[in-house]
Amino acid sequence: MPARRATVGVVTAVSLVGISTVLLPTAAGASGSTFTLTGQAAGTLKWVPQTTGKYGTPLHGCQVGQESTQIVVNFPATKLTVNGHPAAATAIVAFVTVTKVGGTEQNAGTKSHFVLDLNVGSHLYAWEATSGSVSTKAKANGGSVDAGLLPIGQVTGTAVQSGLATKPVHISGSWASCNPWP
C-alpha cells in the first residue's frame, strides 16, 4: 500500500475503532523503550513488548499488518499533559506505513509515514507526521521515529477527523520485537 495521507487516515479510522472500543492498553510491567512526546500532548510513552487489553486479552506492543509495510505500535495507558493539563491517556496507538521495510523514509508535506492516535477518556486526538523520519528494521521487526506531527488533515485541508488535536506535537523513540501477521 503506498504511503499516502488519505490511505493512512483510512487505516487509522478503521483500526482505531477496534482498538479504542475493545482493547484499551494498560500497563503490563515488561521492559521496553521510552518515547518522548512534546507539544499539545507531552510526556513519556513507555513502549513494552506486550500489554494487556481492557478485558485482560494480550495485546502486542508491536504488530506487523497484513502487508509487511504496515506496523501498529501500541502503548500502555499513561498520564500525559494535554493542552497544559494532566490527562490519563487510555489508548495510545501509532500507525506506521512505509513503502519498503528495512530502511529510513522521510516525512515531508503530504507524504506521511506515521500517525499517532491518543484517547483521553472519550476524546480522540490524531496527528500525522509532516517532518522528520521513520526507520524500520528488516522484516519490520522494530524501528524508530523522530518526527514533527500536525493534526490530521491540516496540511492538505482534507476533511479527516483529527478529533481534538489542534496544535503540533513531536515524537521520538523506538520499538522492537514486532509480531508478524498471523
C-alpha positions in Angstrom: 0.0 0.0 0.0 1.6 3.4 -0.9 2.3 5.7 2.0 -0.3 8.5 1.4 -2.1 10.7 3.9 -5.5 9.6 2.8 -4.6 5.9 2.9 -3.0 6.2 6.4 -6.0 8.2 7.6 -8.4 5.4 6.5 -6.2 2.8 8.2 -6.3 4.9 11.4 -10.1 5.3 11.3 -10.8 1.6 10.8 -8.1 0.3 13.2 -8.8 2.8 15.9 -12.5 1.7 16.2 -11.5 -1.8 17.2 -8.6 -0.8 19.5 -10.3 2.1 21.3 -13.6 0.2 22.0 -12.2 -3.3 22.7 -8.5 -3.2 23.5 -7.6 -0.3 25.7 -4.0 -0.9 26.7 -3.0 -0.9 30.3 0.5 -1.3 31.9 2.0 -4.8 31.9 5.3 -4.4 33.7 7.5 -5.5 30.8 10.6 -3.6 29.9 10.9 -1.6 26.7 11.9 1.7 25.1 11.0 5.2 26.0 9.3 7.7 23.6 9.3 11.4 24.2 6.2 13.4 23.2 6.2 17.2 23.3 3.7 19.9 22.1 -0.1 19.8 22.6 0.3 16.3 24.2 3.5 16.0 26.2 5.1 13.3 28.4 6.9 10.0 28.2 5.4 6.9 26.5 6.9 3.6 27.6 6.8 1.0 24.8 6.6 -2.6 26.1 6.7 -5.8 24.0 3.3 -7.0 25.5 0.5 -5.2 27.2 -2.9 -6.3 28.4 -6.2 -5.1 26.8 -9.1 -3.8 28.7 -10.7 -7.2 29.1 -7.5 -9.0 30.0 -6.6 -10.0 26.5 -3.0 -9.9 25.4 -2.1 -7.0 23.2 1.3 -7.0 21.3 3.3 -3.8 21.7 4.2 -4.0 18.0 2.2 -5.9 15.3 3.1 -6.1 11.7 0.0 -5.7 9.5 -1.3 -8.0 6.8 1.1 -6.2 4.4 4.6 -6.0 5.9 4.8 -2.3 5.2 2.1 -1.6 7.8 3.0 -1.6 11.5 0.8 -0.9 14.6 2.6 0.2 17.8 0.5 0.1 21.0 1.5 1.8 24.2 0.2 1.1 27.7 -2.1 3.7 29.3 -0.2 6.5 30.9 -0.5 10.0 32.3 0.4 12.8 30.0 -0.1 16.6 29.8 -2.6 17.6 27.1 -3.2 21.3 26.5 -1.2 22.1 29.6 -3.4 19.9 31.9 -2.7 16.5 33.4 -4.6 13.8 31.5 -4.9 10.0 31.6 -4.5 8.6 28.2 -6.3 5.3 27.9 -5.4 4.2 24.4 -2.2 5.3 22.5 -1.6 3.8 19.1 0.9 4.7 16.4 0.4 3.6 12.8 3.4 3.3 10.6 3.1 2.8 6.8 6.3 2.7 4.7 6.9 2.0 1.1 9.6 -0.6 2.0 10.8 -2.1 5.3 14.4 -2.2 6.3 15.3 1.5 5.8 14.6 5.1 6.6 11.9 7.2 5.0 11.4 10.9 5.3 8.1 12.6 6.2 7.5 15.6 4.1 4.4 17.6 3.3 1.7 15.2 2.3 4.0 12.2 2.4 3.4 10.9 5.9 4.6 7.5 7.3 3.5 7.9 10.9 0.1 8.6 12.5 -0.4 8.9 16.3 -3.8 8.5 17.9 -4.4 9.3 21.6 -7.6 8.7 23.6 -8.2 10.7 26.8 -11.5 9.5 28.2 -13.9 9.7 25.3 -11.8 12.3 23.4 -9.7 11.4 20.4 -6.6 13.3 19.3 -5.0 12.4 16.0 -1.8 13.7 14.4 0.3 12.7 11.3 4.0 13.3 10.6 4.9 16.2 8.4 8.7 16.2 9.0 11.4 14.0 10.3 11.9 10.3 9.6 10.7 6.8 10.3 13.1 3.9 10.2 12.2 0.2 10.1 14.3 -2.9 10.6 14.4 -5.8 8.2 11.1 -7.8 8.2 9.5 -4.9 10.0 10.9 -6.3 13.3 11.1 -2.9 15.0 12.1 0.6 14.1 12.3 4.2 15.3 10.7 7.6 14.7 11.8 11.2 15.1 9.1 13.3 13.7 7.1 16.5 13.9 3.3 15.9 13.6 0.3 18.1 12.8 -3.4 17.4 13.4 -4.6 15.1 10.6 -5.9 16.9 7.6 -4.3 20.2 8.4 -1.7 20.2 5.7 -3.9 19.0 2.9 -7.1 20.7 4.1 -8.9 17.4 3.8 -12.0 16.6 6.0 -10.2 13.9 8.0 -11.2 13.7 11.7 -8.3 14.8 13.9 -10.5 14.9 17.0 -9.4 17.5 19.4 -5.9 17.7 18.0 -5.3 21.4 17.2 -1.6 22.0 17.7 1.6 20.3 16.6 3.4 17.5 18.6 6.9 16.0 18.2 7.7 12.3 19.0 10.9 10.4 19.1 11.7 6.9 20.2 12.0 3.3 19.0 10.2 -0.1 19.3 11.3 -3.7 18.8 10.1 -7.3 18.7 7.2 -6.8 16.3 4.9 -9.8 16.0 4.3 -11.0 12.4 0.9 -11.0 10.8 -1.0 -14.2 12.0 
